[in-house]
């Protein structure tokens, strides 16, 4: 696993706690360079605010903590 992917996965593991506190979770489906594909589970999977969670919480956090050009995509 390359260094960028390792940092991304470690950061996502930290973020999962907040999602789990709200009855949701995320699964990392793939990391392809700076594209991170995730599947939202539990309460997050059917939440009408899922895209806000992806872009405003997960992607923003990865941009600030790991690399500003990371993109997060939702996979069903």
Secondary structure, 3 states (H helix, E strand, C coil): CCHHHHHHHHHHHHHHHHHHHCCEEEEEEEEECCEEEEEEEEHHHCCCCHHHHHHHHHHHHHHHHCCCCCEEEECC
